[in-house]
Amino acid sequence: SQQGEEDPQALSIQEGENATMNCSYKTSINNLQWYRQNSGRGLVHLILIRSNEREKHSGRLRVTLDTSKKSSSLLITASRAADTASYFCATFKQAGTALIFGKGTTLSVSS
Amino acid sequence: DVKVTQSSRYLVKRTGEKVFLECVQDMDHENMFWYRQDPGLGLRLIYFSYDVKMKEKGDIPEGYSVSREKKERFSLILESASTNQTSMYLCASRPQGTTEAFFGQGTRLTVV
């Protein structure tokens, strides 16, 4: 079962533009994470936001969380070609067990 | 740095073969996971383990089994490989009581 669903499925932008990806989830959460996957590789953790936080920043990343709407967004500012990757949101299946991932957003940044 | 190593990047097996995918982590993590990733379906959880010799079914365990005899190693077994098990397989680990998972580089398995 997919806990998170990202939107859009694919996004193409030019270098320097901002990229926004959205994630909706189904059940109550304690936290939500975003991961990045370069083509043909494993996933790498980007950022975690807790359920009592509304916004969090890390470098060019900004994550928001709206628990009333069960949704989160990941904003990448001033995108670079190196940001080209797939991005996934993830929540815990049950407290402290396995992470469940959405289907991902594929971001393509052209120079 | 945490390292999660999957034994093969690419693997080609024949239908009916028994296939072993190996995953080793070097940071004494209690939890280990196997996912498969398919286009349009994202990552789906096959099995996970929270301790040596312990295992839990994920969302799609059918056709798979796992083995965790040592803390650092988590093996995924395809008892009789079928073409619908052609996929990218990702192993991950996570220390108990933390949130971040660490992934291996993936094994792209093709069953012919």
Backbone of each chain as ProteinMPNN parsed JSONL, in Angstrom:
{"seq_chain_A": "SQQGEEDPQALSIQEGENATMNCSYKTSINNLQWYRQNSGRGLVHLILIRSNEREKHSGRLRVTLDTSKKSSSLLITASRAADTASYFCATFKQAGTALIFGKGTTLSVSS", "coords_chain_A": {"N_chain_A": [[0.855, -1.186, 0.0], [0.521, 2.211, -0.818], [1.503, 4.881, 1.024], [2.109, 7.576, 0.643], [1.486, 9.923, -1.978], [2.87, 11.405, -4.714], [2.836, 14.514, -6.501], [3.446, 16.701, -9.172], [3.691, 13.789, -11.407], [5.781, 14.061, -13.144], [8.135, 16.651, -13.87], [9.357, 19.355, -15.629], [11.803, 21.793, -15.868], [13.618, 24.928, -16.27], [17.054, 25.681, -15.597], [17.648, 27.577, -12.67], [15.02, 28.172, -12.174], [12.295, 27.627, -9.834], [11.306, 24.556, -8.26], [8.459, 22.759, -7.428], [7.126, 20.179, -5.555], [4.526, 17.98, -4.61], [3.023, 16.1, -1.956], [0.714, 13.734, -0.871], [-0.779, 12.07, 1.866], [-2.166, 9.265, 3.728], [-2.775, 8.39, 6.396], [-2.534, 9.256, 9.94], [0.455, 10.861, 10.988], [3.739, 10.946, 12.52], [5.952, 12.1, 11.526], [7.364, 13.195, 8.391], [9.26, 12.361, 5.583], [11.55, 13.349, 2.992], [13.075, 12.028, 0.126], [15.718, 11.607, -2.251], [16.466, 10.341, -5.496], [18.912, 9.579, -7.671], [19.234, 8.729, -11.129], [18.912, 5.295, -11.55], [20.039, 4.651, -9.124], [20.408, 4.244, -5.492], [18.267, 5.55, -2.849], [18.526, 8.741, -1.254], [18.457, 10.4, 1.802], [16.849, 13.514, 2.306], [15.464, 15.48, 3.904], [13.616, 15.879, 6.94], [10.446, 16.417, 8.345], [8.62, 17.179, 11.225], [5.476, 16.316, 12.745], [4.548, 18.415, 14.274], [5.626, 20.617, 13.145], [5.467, 23.232, 10.734], [6.896, 24.223, 8.659], [10.096, 23.799, 7.148], [13.548, 24.377, 6.568], [16.366, 23.671, 4.492], [19.243, 24.513, 3.255], [18.808, 24.967, -0.157], [16.366, 23.828, -0.061], [12.952, 23.717, 0.823], [10.518, 22.604, 2.953], [7.108, 22.018, 3.53], [4.387, 21.259, 5.726], [1.123, 20.207, 6.082], [-0.946, 19.067, 8.259], [-3.664, 18.953, 8.558], [-4.657, 18.749, 6.038], [-3.359, 16.552, 5.263], [-0.952, 16.679, 3.738], [2.127, 17.503, 2.075], [4.749, 19.62, 0.886], [7.576, 19.969, -1.247], [9.944, 22.284, -1.962], [12.316, 23.285, -4.24], [14.616, 25.689, -4.603], [15.985, 27.916, -7.071], [16.864, 26.025, -9.113], [19.218, 23.559, -10.283], [21.021, 21.849, -12.899], [22.059, 19.577, -11.759], [20.159, 18.873, -9.935], [18.42, 17.241, -11.162], [16.537, 14.402, -10.863], [14.681, 11.804, -9.158], [12.125, 12.346, -6.768], [10.95, 11.479, -3.597], [8.361, 11.185, -1.184], [8.072, 10.001, 2.185], [6.621, 8.039, 4.742], [6.102, 6.526, 7.975], [5.078, 3.158, 8.121], [3.94, 1.93, 10.373], [4.295, 3.062, 13.728], [7.679, 3.434, 14.118], [8.477, 1.355, 12.395], [8.624, 0.163, 9.171], [9.47, 2.292, 6.413], [7.214, 3.797, 4.161], [6.848, 4.552, 0.82], [5.941, 7.075, -1.58], [4.974, 7.273, -5.089], [6.64, 8.956, -6.386], [8.149, 11.942, -7.814], [9.449, 12.853, -10.879], [12.004, 14.93, -11.629], [13.246, 17.107, -14.024], [15.843, 19.127, -14.888], [16.861, 21.494, -17.061], [19.65, 22.973, -18.721]], "CA_chain_A": [[0.0, 0.0, 0.0], [1.28, 3.439, -0.907], [1.022, 5.854, 1.989], [2.228, 8.899, 0.056], [1.325, 10.053, -3.422], [3.446, 12.668, -5.136], [2.205, 15.208, -7.614], [3.113, 15.904, -10.358], [4.533, 12.628, -11.644], [6.993, 14.524, -13.827], [8.253, 18.1, -13.879], [10.516, 19.818, -16.407], [12.012, 23.225, -15.69], [14.921, 25.443, -16.667], [17.956, 26.051, -14.502], [17.353, 28.859, -12.048], [13.619, 28.198, -11.752], [11.946, 26.858, -8.639], [10.542, 23.324, -8.497], [7.595, 22.4, -6.303], [6.531, 18.851, -5.611], [3.554, 17.801, -3.542], [2.83, 14.736, -1.471], [-0.449, 13.536, -0.002], [-0.695, 10.8, 2.575], [-3.497, 8.799, 4.111], [-3.033, 8.199, 7.823], [-1.834, 10.172, 10.835], [1.909, 10.667, 10.979], [4.589, 11.683, 13.457], [6.904, 12.861, 10.731], [7.374, 12.889, 6.969], [10.608, 12.546, 5.048], [11.748, 13.427, 1.546], [14.291, 11.377, -0.363], [16.075, 11.858, -3.647], [17.078, 9.205, -6.168], [19.508, 9.794, -8.989], [18.849, 7.666, -12.041], [19.533, 3.992, -11.395], [20.776, 4.557, -7.86], [19.603, 4.163, -4.276], [17.683, 6.804, -2.368], [19.292, 9.495, -0.264], [17.595, 11.226, 2.653], [17.031, 14.95, 2.142], [14.971, 16.312, 4.987], [12.512, 15.336, 7.715], [9.632, 17.411, 9.029], [7.817, 16.534, 12.245], [4.054, 16.658, 12.64], [4.274, 19.692, 14.96], [6.281, 21.675, 12.376], [4.726, 23.63, 9.528], [7.847, 24.522, 7.585], [11.483, 23.539, 7.502], [14.466, 24.753, 5.496], [17.716, 23.118, 4.493], [19.877, 25.012, 2.031], [17.828, 25.406, -1.165], [15.142, 23.041, 0.123], [11.953, 24.143, 1.791], [9.444, 21.624, 3.092], [5.965, 22.417, 4.344], [3.525, 20.16, 6.137], [-0.232, 20.582, 6.506], [-1.517, 17.815, 8.767], [-5.124, 18.965, 8.397], [-4.913, 18.309, 4.661], [-2.515, 15.38, 5.027], [-0.144, 16.96, 2.552], [3.428, 18.133, 2.244], [5.351, 20.057, -0.372], [9.025, 20.173, -1.288], [10.327, 23.347, -2.893], [13.739, 23.447, -4.509], [14.798, 27.009, -5.193], [17.129, 28.131, -7.971], [17.247, 24.665, -9.518], [20.418, 23.328, -11.085], [20.956, 20.602, -13.669], [22.392, 18.481, -10.852], [18.958, 18.515, -9.164], [17.671, 16.254, -11.938], [16.434, 13.182, -10.061], [13.327, 11.527, -8.68], [11.951, 12.753, -5.377], [9.924, 10.675, -2.954], [8.033, 11.405, 0.21], [7.992, 8.728, 2.9], [6.127, 8.059, 6.111], [6.228, 5.216, 8.581], [3.94, 2.253, 8.002], [3.438, 1.993, 11.739], [5.324, 3.746, 14.51], [8.982, 2.814, 14.288], [8.759, 0.18, 11.578], [9.163, 0.383, 7.834], [9.057, 3.466, 5.658], [6.39, 3.59, 2.97], [7.16, 5.625, -0.117], [5.04, 7.373, -2.68], [5.443, 6.86, -6.407], [7.734, 9.846, -6.769], [8.11, 12.959, -8.87], [10.702, 12.908, -11.638], [12.339, 16.315, -11.951], [14.273, 17.283, -15.042], [16.278, 20.516, -14.944], [17.712, 21.659, -18.238], [20.489, 24.175, -18.681]], "C_chain_A": [[0.89, 1.235, 0.0], [0.695, 4.416, 0.099], [1.033, 7.246, 1.376], [2.039, 8.864, -1.44], [1.871, 11.407, -3.828], [2.737, 13.217, -6.368], [3.072, 16.427, -7.941], [3.991, 14.663, -10.474], [5.842, 13.037, -12.292], [6.953, 16.039, -13.931], [9.515, 18.482, -14.644], [10.635, 21.319, -16.272], [13.387, 23.614, -16.215], [15.753, 25.732, -15.427], [17.598, 27.434, -13.979], [15.907, 28.979, -11.587], [13.437, 27.404, -10.454], [11.126, 25.633, -9.026], [9.746, 23.003, -7.248], [6.968, 21.043, -6.539], [5.628, 18.668, -4.404], [3.389, 16.329, -3.195], [1.576, 14.706, -0.613], [-0.327, 12.169, 0.641], [-2.039, 10.497, 3.226], [-3.763, 8.788, 5.608], [-2.267, 9.223, 8.652], [-0.343, 9.833, 10.863], [2.562, 11.404, 12.137], [5.594, 12.547, 12.715], [6.789, 12.427, 9.276], [8.763, 13.217, 6.448], [10.545, 12.697, 3.534], [13.1, 12.808, 1.209], [14.477, 11.722, -1.824], [16.734, 10.608, -4.222], [17.618, 9.637, -7.518], [19.255, 8.556, -9.839], [19.63, 6.381, -11.794], [20.289, 3.789, -10.102], [19.826, 4.363, -6.686], [19.1, 5.535, -3.861], [18.573, 7.429, -1.301], [18.341, 10.411, 0.489], [17.906, 12.703, 2.444], [16.666, 15.722, 3.408], [13.795, 15.617, 5.667], [11.759, 16.501, 8.349], [8.717, 16.681, 10.002], [6.383, 17.052, 12.171], [3.713, 17.972, 13.335], [4.989, 20.868, 14.286], [5.458, 21.983, 11.14], [5.665, 23.866, 8.345], [9.254, 24.239, 8.093], [12.365, 23.847, 6.301], [15.774, 23.988, 5.645], [18.36, 23.528, 3.188], [18.843, 25.536, 1.058], [16.51, 24.653, -1.058], [14.235, 23.705, 1.153], [10.831, 23.126, 1.79], [8.342, 22.224, 3.954], [5.129, 21.185, 4.655], [2.201, 20.725, 6.614], [-0.939, 19.312, 6.956], [-3.04, 17.78, 8.618], [-5.512, 18.491, 7.0], [-4.139, 17.044, 4.32], [-1.694, 15.584, 3.756], [1.144, 17.661, 2.944], [3.901, 18.611, 0.88], [6.845, 20.239, -0.185], [9.303, 21.209, -2.361], [11.84, 23.356, -3.015], [13.906, 24.786, -5.205], [16.035, 27.051, -6.08], [17.702, 26.81, -8.462], [18.486, 24.643, -10.41], [20.245, 22.025, -11.86], [21.211, 19.394, -12.768], [21.224, 18.078, -9.955], [18.088, 17.513, -9.915], [17.717, 14.912, -11.231], [14.957, 12.9, -9.832], [13.259, 11.823, -7.192], [10.755, 12.02, -4.797], [9.644, 11.196, -1.552], [7.859, 10.041, 0.872], [7.464, 8.953, 4.304], [6.248, 6.65, 6.674], [4.929, 4.434, 8.463], [3.208, 2.178, 9.338], [4.564, 2.615, 12.543], [6.582, 2.886, 14.605], [9.26, 1.608, 13.441], [9.276, 0.606, 10.209], [8.644, 1.682, 7.228], [8.258, 3.049, 4.43], [6.568, 4.807, 2.078], [6.027, 5.842, -1.105], [5.653, 6.946, -3.993], [6.508, 7.791, -6.97], [7.4, 10.858, -7.833], [9.463, 12.968, -9.55], [10.932, 14.33, -12.1], [13.456, 16.338, -12.979], [14.59, 18.764, -15.133], [17.243, 20.67, -16.107], [18.45, 22.995, -18.182], [20.337, 24.994, -19.95]], "O_chain_A": [[1.884, 1.298, 0.723], [-0.49, 4.741, 0.028], [0.089, 8.015, 1.558], [2.394, 7.885, -2.097], [1.401, 12.44, -3.352], [2.132, 12.485, -7.152], [3.414, 17.155, -7.009], [4.942, 14.51, -9.709], [6.887, 12.442, -12.03], [5.887, 16.639, -14.062], [10.605, 17.994, -14.345], [9.675, 22.045, -16.531], [14.207, 22.762, -16.557], [15.219, 25.994, -14.349], [17.285, 28.342, -14.749], [15.596, 29.788, -10.714], [14.3, 26.628, -10.045], [10.357, 25.66, -9.987], [10.289, 22.978, -6.143], [6.361, 20.789, -7.579], [5.931, 19.143, -3.31], [3.587, 15.443, -4.027], [1.395, 15.549, 0.265], [0.171, 11.225, 0.028], [-2.93, 11.345, 3.274], [-4.859, 9.14, 6.045], [-1.446, 9.971, 8.12], [0.051, 8.67, 10.774], [2.007, 12.367, 12.667], [6.029, 13.587, 13.209], [6.181, 11.4, 8.975], [9.363, 14.224, 6.825], [9.607, 12.233, 2.886], [14.105, 13.023, 1.887], [13.535, 12.077, -2.532], [17.466, 9.905, -3.526], [16.856, 10.019, -8.406], [19.081, 7.458, -9.309], [20.86, 6.378, -11.824], [21.091, 2.863, -9.986], [18.607, 4.323, -6.853], [19.466, 6.552, -4.452], [19.27, 6.74, -0.556], [17.523, 11.108, -0.112], [19.07, 13.103, 2.407], [17.458, 16.514, 3.917], [13.066, 14.854, 5.032], [12.369, 17.456, 8.83], [8.105, 15.674, 9.644], [6.125, 18.108, 11.595], [2.693, 18.585, 13.02], [4.961, 21.987, 14.798], [4.825, 21.096, 10.568], [5.275, 23.725, 7.186], [9.566, 24.407, 9.271], [11.979, 23.606, 5.157], [16.228, 23.696, 6.752], [18.064, 22.963, 2.135], [18.079, 26.442, 1.39], [15.627, 24.835, -1.897], [14.681, 24.181, 2.197], [10.259, 22.822, 0.742], [8.61, 22.856, 4.976], [5.168, 20.192, 3.928], [2.168, 21.622, 7.456], [-1.469, 18.566, 6.133], [-3.636, 16.705, 8.559], [-6.575, 17.901, 6.811], [-4.253, 16.524, 3.211], [-1.737, 14.775, 2.829], [1.24, 18.313, 3.984], [3.502, 18.073, -0.152], [7.316, 20.612, 0.89], [8.942, 21.03, -3.523], [12.556, 23.427, -2.016], [13.378, 24.982, -6.3], [17.001, 26.318, -5.866], [18.878, 26.514, -8.252], [18.754, 25.572, -11.173], [19.409, 21.194, -11.505], [20.648, 18.321, -12.984], [21.291, 17.049, -9.283], [17.121, 16.993, -9.358], [18.789, 14.345, -11.022], [14.093, 13.664, -10.261], [14.213, 11.583, -6.452], [9.692, 11.944, -5.413], [10.555, 11.596, -0.827], [7.541, 9.053, 0.21], [7.814, 9.928, 4.968], [6.472, 5.694, 5.931], [3.838, 4.963, 8.673], [1.991, 2.349, 9.401], [5.694, 2.68, 12.06], [6.55, 1.761, 15.105], [10.207, 0.877, 13.731], [10.264, 1.333, 10.115], [7.522, 2.108, 7.501], [8.589, 2.074, 3.754], [6.452, 5.947, 2.528], [5.263, 4.93, -1.421], [6.72, 6.331, -4.021], [7.198, 7.443, -7.929], [6.494, 10.665, -8.644], [10.499, 13.075, -8.894], [10.144, 14.875, -12.874], [14.48, 15.674, -12.82], [13.708, 19.572, -15.422], [18.308, 20.053, -16.134], [17.944, 23.995, -17.671], [20.97, 26.041, -20.089]]}, "seq_chain_B": "DVKVTQSSRYLVKRTGEKVFLECVQDMDHENMFWYRQDPGLGLRLIYFSYDVKMKEKGDIPEGYSVSREKKERFSLILESASTNQTSMYLCASRPQGTTEAFFGQGTRLTVV", "coords_chain_B": {"N_chain_B": [[30.941, 7.257, 7.241], [27.762, 5.798, 6.616], [27.45, 2.643, 5.124], [25.713, 0.793, 2.808], [25.702, -2.108, 1.157], [24.972, -3.736, -1.792], [25.136, -6.877, -3.316], [25.244, -7.198, -6.109], [25.1, -5.122, -9.021], [23.811, -5.511, -11.424], [21.883, -8.223, -12.607], [21.171, -11.216, -14.28], [18.865, -13.703, -14.605], [17.455, -16.997, -15.064], [14.092, -18.07, -15.677], [12.547, -19.832, -13.05], [14.845, -20.328, -11.64], [16.568, -20.303, -8.464], [17.128, -17.436, -6.676], [19.433, -15.329, -5.083], [19.658, -12.333, -3.403], [21.932, -10.219, -1.978], [22.577, -8.19, 0.875], [24.519, -5.986, 2.711], [25.276, -4.172, 5.622], [27.284, -1.753, 7.311], [27.058, -0.543, 9.767], [25.956, -1.498, 12.099], [23.156, -1.495, 12.24], [19.858, -2.087, 13.428], [17.495, -2.45, 11.985], [16.509, -3.659, 8.821], [15.664, -3.613, 5.333], [13.853, -4.674, 2.417], [12.988, -3.513, -0.74], [11.121, -3.327, -3.803], [11.307, -1.682, -6.938], [9.387, -0.335, -9.423], [8.56, 1.053, -12.62], [6.201, 3.655, -12.481], [5.019, 2.578, -10.257], [6.485, 3.095, -8.033], [8.295, 2.627, -4.922], [7.949, -0.448, -3.348], [7.34, -2.269, -0.427], [8.855, -5.279, 0.446], [9.871, -7.179, 2.382], [10.862, -6.84, 5.818], [13.222, -6.567, 8.534], [13.771, -6.494, 11.99], [15.588, -7.398, 13.709], [18.161, -9.849, 14.349], [17.385, -12.914, 12.826], [14.725, -12.254, 12.88], [11.779, -11.408, 11.08], [9.494, -9.594, 9.031], [6.585, -9.496, 7.053], [6.145, -7.421, 4.225], [4.34, -5.341, 1.996], [4.189, -6.751, -0.38], [4.954, -9.668, -0.258], [4.742, -12.081, -1.584], [6.151, -14.806, -3.28], [8.675, -14.322, -2.473], [11.291, -14.755, -0.025], [13.154, -14.222, 3.023], [16.3, -13.894, 4.744], [17.978, -13.54, 7.78], [20.628, -14.041, 9.292], [22.84, -12.952, 10.444], [23.529, -9.793, 11.979], [24.437, -7.793, 10.258], [23.759, -8.559, 7.7], [21.317, -9.066, 5.225], [19.334, -11.061, 3.413], [17.612, -11.471, 0.359], [15.442, -13.753, -1.082], [14.49, -15.29, -4.013], [12.447, -17.764, -4.576], [11.68, -19.271, -6.824], [12.364, -17.929, -9.596], [10.472, -15.626, -11.524], [9.284, -14.056, -14.557], [7.828, -11.784, -13.92], [9.103, -10.815, -11.738], [11.161, -9.338, -12.544], [12.877, -6.449, -11.959], [13.937, -3.46, -10.163], [15.753, -3.858, -7.265], [15.922, -2.728, -4.002], [17.833, -2.326, -1.126], [17.728, -1.367, 2.293], [18.766, 0.185, 5.387], [18.336, 0.946, 8.892], [18.931, 2.553, 11.945], [17.692, 1.446, 15.125], [15.101, 3.314, 16.654], [15.554, 5.654, 15.286], [14.976, 7.803, 12.399], [15.887, 8.102, 9.744], [16.537, 6.35, 6.762], [19.001, 4.333, 5.154], [20.204, 3.661, 1.999], [21.163, 1.008, -0.253], [22.851, 0.713, -3.462], [21.224, -0.501, -5.229], [19.927, -3.338, -7.059], [19.585, -4.372, -10.26], [17.496, -6.617, -11.474], [16.976, -8.983, -13.956], [14.758, -11.289, -15.204], [14.699, -13.94, -17.332]], "CA_chain_B": [[29.686, 7.233, 6.497], [27.062, 4.522, 6.56], [27.52, 2.01, 3.825], [24.854, -0.352, 2.55], [26.245, -2.673, -0.07], [24.248, -4.834, -2.429], [26.193, -7.697, -3.914], [25.337, -7.058, -7.562], [24.354, -4.011, -9.617], [22.98, -6.084, -12.478], [21.798, -9.67, -12.511], [20.252, -11.835, -15.229], [18.585, -15.081, -14.188], [16.446, -17.686, -15.858], [12.843, -18.454, -15.021], [12.631, -21.046, -12.272], [16.057, -20.362, -10.822], [16.535, -19.737, -7.119], [17.983, -16.251, -6.757], [19.785, -14.717, -3.8], [20.148, -10.96, -3.427], [22.564, -10.005, -0.688], [22.726, -6.819, 1.323], [25.341, -5.888, 3.909], [25.477, -2.814, 6.139], [28.464, -1.761, 8.178], [26.874, 0.384, 10.887], [25.289, -2.13, 13.242], [21.75, -1.103, 12.268], [18.969, -3.173, 13.785], [16.443, -2.634, 10.986], [16.886, -3.764, 7.408], [14.468, -3.632, 4.488], [13.944, -4.917, 0.983], [11.956, -2.921, -1.584], [11.294, -3.38, -5.244], [10.896, -0.435, -7.569], [8.948, -0.515, -10.8], [8.057, 2.302, -13.206], [4.801, 3.953, -12.236], [4.545, 1.986, -8.995], [7.306, 3.55, -6.925], [8.921, 1.595, -4.093], [7.019, -1.276, -2.588], [8.039, -3.003, 0.621], [8.728, -6.735, 0.307], [10.084, -7.724, 3.719], [11.818, -6.141, 6.648], [13.713, -7.289, 9.7], [14.155, -5.558, 13.044], [16.609, -8.019, 14.546], [18.649, -11.1, 13.78], [16.421, -14.009, 12.725], [13.351, -11.752, 12.891], [11.347, -10.885, 9.788], [8.093, -9.196, 8.924], [6.148, -9.312, 5.677], [5.747, -6.097, 3.806], [3.107, -5.266, 1.222], [4.198, -7.683, -1.515], [5.924, -10.733, 0.051], [4.505, -13.334, -2.32], [7.212, -15.204, -4.199], [9.956, -13.961, -1.867], [11.57, -15.027, 1.373], [14.334, -13.495, 3.474], [17.116, -14.538, 5.769], [18.864, -12.632, 8.515], [21.374, -14.855, 10.249], [23.756, -12.032, 11.119], [22.946, -8.455, 12.058], [24.856, -6.932, 9.158], [23.416, -9.123, 6.395], [19.887, -9.35, 5.016], [19.259, -11.663, 2.081], [16.3, -11.649, -0.272], [15.477, -14.993, -1.86], [13.401, -15.589, -4.944], [12.46, -19.231, -4.532], [11.591, -19.737, -8.206], [12.234, -16.636, -10.269], [9.528, -15.511, -12.63], [9.528, -12.831, -15.328], [7.214, -10.622, -13.258], [9.988, -10.358, -10.682], [12.125, -8.427, -13.15], [12.663, -5.198, -11.255], [15.052, -2.915, -9.385], [15.604, -4.212, -5.86], [16.657, -1.8, -3.142], [17.983, -2.681, 0.272], [17.945, -0.209, 3.157], [18.906, -0.11, 6.812], [18.01, 2.098, 9.75], [19.136, 2.218, 13.366], [16.49, 1.45, 15.961], [14.823, 4.574, 17.327], [15.823, 6.808, 14.42], [14.027, 7.922, 11.299], [16.493, 8.11, 8.417], [16.95, 5.077, 6.176], [20.177, 4.395, 4.285], [19.946, 2.727, 0.91], [22.185, 0.512, -1.154], [22.81, 1.289, -4.812], [20.201, -1.19, -6.011], [20.25, -4.449, -7.958], [18.605, -4.491, -11.342], [17.346, -8.03, -11.793], [16.187, -9.347, -15.134], [14.46, -12.723, -15.259], [14.373, -14.257, -18.735]], "C_chain_B": [[29.078, 5.829, 6.538], [27.194, 3.951, 5.17], [26.6, 0.801, 3.796], [25.245, -0.873, 1.181], [25.394, -3.833, -0.553], [25.223, -5.564, -3.333], [26.332, -7.514, -5.417], [24.595, -5.805, -8.008], [23.373, -4.519, -10.669], [23.038, -7.604, -12.372], [20.809, -10.157, -13.56], [20.104, -13.292, -14.833], [17.497, -15.675, -15.075], [15.216, -18.016, -15.015], [13.014, -19.788, -14.297], [13.86, -21.158, -11.393], [15.782, -19.839, -9.425], [17.569, -18.613, -7.097], [18.197, -15.674, -5.361], [20.289, -13.298, -4.05], [20.663, -10.649, -2.025], [22.718, -8.526, -0.386], [23.501, -6.816, 2.632], [25.456, -4.43, 4.327], [26.547, -2.859, 7.235], [28.301, -0.889, 9.419], [26.045, -0.194, 12.025], [23.813, -1.728, 13.376], [20.875, -2.303, 12.579], [17.985, -3.495, 12.651], [17.001, -2.704, 9.57], [15.644, -4.058, 6.579], [14.823, -4.039, 3.058], [12.723, -4.305, 0.293], [12.201, -3.341, -3.033], [10.707, -2.109, -5.845], [10.587, -0.689, -9.031], [8.39, 0.796, -11.329], [6.565, 2.48, -12.953], [4.254, 3.419, -10.929], [5.356, 2.447, -7.797], [7.969, 2.399, -6.193], [7.848, 0.85, -3.329], [7.808, -2.177, -1.656], [7.777, -4.499, 0.492], [8.779, -7.399, 1.685], [10.957, -6.756, 4.501], [12.145, -6.965, 7.877], [14.169, -6.279, 10.737], [15.186, -6.155, 14.006], [17.062, -9.302, 13.853], [17.566, -12.166, 13.904], [14.966, -13.547, 12.789], [13.016, -11.194, 11.516], [9.862, -10.565, 9.838], [7.755, -9.048, 7.448], [5.808, -7.852, 5.425], [4.454, -6.169, 3.014], [3.033, -6.286, 0.089], [5.17, -8.83, -1.266], [5.819, -11.984, -0.824], [5.636, -13.588, -3.317], [8.604, -14.916, -3.672], [10.072, -14.55, -0.47], [12.842, -14.266, 1.734], [15.058, -14.303, 4.532], [17.974, -13.488, 6.435], [19.52, -13.434, 9.628], [22.382, -14.032, 11.045], [23.194, -10.615, 11.019], [23.259, -7.627, 10.812], [24.338, -7.385, 7.795], [21.941, -9.498, 6.315], [19.752, -9.824, 3.576], [17.82, -11.773, 1.617], [16.4, -12.845, -1.204], [14.243, -15.083, -2.743], [13.422, -17.1, -5.138], [12.456, -19.836, -5.933], [11.301, -18.507, -9.06], [11.236, -16.688, -11.422], [9.747, -14.169, -13.326], [8.91, -11.604, -14.671], [8.002, -10.158, -12.03], [11.172, -9.578, -11.242], [11.867, -7.041, -12.586], [13.99, -4.677, -10.719], [14.771, -3.234, -7.926], [16.52, -3.324, -5.019], [16.654, -2.297, -1.712], [18.225, -1.407, 1.073], [18.141, -0.672, 4.588], [18.636, 1.149, 7.617], [18.255, 1.696, 11.2], [17.811, 2.276, 14.122], [16.331, 2.821, 16.613], [15.149, 5.82, 16.517], [14.883, 6.762, 13.222], [14.643, 7.746, 9.918], [16.922, 6.717, 7.987], [18.112, 5.308, 5.224], [20.047, 3.286, 3.248], [21.223, 2.247, 0.243], [21.964, 1.078, -2.547], [21.792, 0.592, -5.711], [20.76, -2.323, -6.848], [19.164, -4.518, -9.015], [18.584, -5.949, -11.798], [16.467, -8.204, -13.026], [16.011, -10.863, -15.121], [13.98, -13.037, -16.671], [13.849, -15.683, -18.868]], "O_chain_B": [[29.784, 4.821, 6.501], [27.071, 4.659, 4.17], [26.691, -0.092, 4.638], [25.135, -0.171, 0.177], [25.131, -4.784, 0.183], [26.032, -4.948, -4.026], [27.431, -7.66, -5.951], [23.564, -5.462, -7.429], [22.253, -4.021, -10.787], [24.084, -8.189, -12.09], [19.731, -9.583, -13.715], [21.088, -14.025, -14.736], [16.737, -14.965, -15.734], [15.304, -18.212, -13.803], [13.553, -20.746, -14.851], [13.908, -21.998, -10.494], [14.877, -19.03, -9.222], [18.731, -18.813, -7.451], [17.263, -15.551, -4.569], [21.232, -13.09, -4.814], [19.95, -10.791, -1.032], [22.959, -7.715, -1.281], [23.173, -7.562, 3.555], [25.703, -3.556, 3.496], [26.692, -3.839, 7.966], [29.291, -0.531, 10.057], [25.49, 0.555, 12.829], [23.288, -1.634, 14.486], [21.105, -3.4, 12.07], [17.682, -4.66, 12.392], [17.855, -1.907, 9.18], [14.692, -4.673, 7.06], [15.923, -3.786, 2.567], [11.582, -4.545, 0.687], [13.321, -3.663, -3.429], [9.743, -1.542, -5.331], [11.424, -1.194, -9.78], [7.808, 1.572, -10.57], [5.77, 1.569, -13.184], [3.142, 3.769, -10.532], [4.956, 2.214, -6.657], [8.181, 1.327, -6.761], [6.952, 1.453, -2.739], [8.814, -2.772, -2.044], [6.628, -4.936, 0.435], [7.845, -8.09, 2.091], [11.694, -5.956, 3.924], [11.449, -7.922, 8.216], [14.869, -5.32, 10.412], [15.6, -5.52, 14.975], [16.434, -9.774, 12.905], [16.92, -12.303, 14.943], [14.061, -14.38, 12.755], [13.861, -10.581, 10.863], [9.091, -11.176, 10.578], [8.561, -8.527, 6.677], [5.265, -7.154, 6.281], [3.573, -6.969, 3.326], [1.942, -6.645, -0.355], [6.144, -8.958, -2.008], [6.704, -12.839, -0.803], [6.021, -12.708, -4.086], [9.599, -15.221, -4.329], [9.065, -14.811, 0.188], [13.524, -13.73, 0.861], [14.524, -15.242, 5.123], [18.608, -12.661, 5.778], [19.026, -13.491, 10.754], [22.729, -14.376, 12.175], [22.469, -10.29, 10.078], [22.422, -6.843, 10.364], [24.472, -6.645, 6.82], [21.394, -10.151, 7.204], [20.023, -9.075, 2.638], [16.927, -12.124, 2.387], [17.323, -12.941, -2.014], [13.109, -14.967, -2.276], [14.316, -17.64, -5.79], [13.162, -20.812, -6.189], [10.15, -18.1, -9.223], [11.172, -17.656, -12.179], [10.33, -13.253, -12.746], [9.414, -10.494, -14.845], [7.601, -9.207, -11.36], [12.08, -9.201, -10.501], [10.763, -6.512, -12.717], [15.021, -5.344, -10.803], [13.698, -2.927, -7.407], [17.714, -3.19, -5.287], [15.61, -2.644, -1.158], [18.859, -0.473, 0.58], [17.738, -1.774, 4.96], [18.697, 2.265, 7.101], [17.833, 0.623, 11.632], [16.925, 3.065, 13.79], [17.307, 3.417, 17.068], [15.027, 6.934, 17.027], [14.107, 5.822, 13.051], [13.964, 7.278, 9.004], [17.579, 5.994, 8.737], [18.196, 6.347, 4.569], [19.811, 2.125, 3.583], [22.222, 2.963, 0.177], [21.016, 1.826, -2.785], [21.53, 1.044, -6.826], [21.909, -2.283, -7.289], [17.984, -4.698, -8.711], [19.526, -6.439, -12.421], [15.371, -7.65, -13.119], [16.981, -11.617, -15.039], [12.991, -12.478, -17.145], [13.525, -16.121, -19.972]]}, "name": "protein", "num_of_chains": 2, "seq": "SQQGEEDPQALSIQEGENATMNCSYKTSINNLQWYRQNSGRGLVHLILIRSNEREKHSGRLRVTLDTSKKSSSLLITASRAADTASYFCATFKQAGTALIFGKGTTLSVSSDVKVTQSSRYLVKRTGEKVFLECVQDMDHENMFWYRQDPGLGLRLIYFSYDVKMKEKGDIPEGYSVSREKKERFSLILESASTNQTSMYLCASRPQGTTEAFFGQGTRLTVV"}
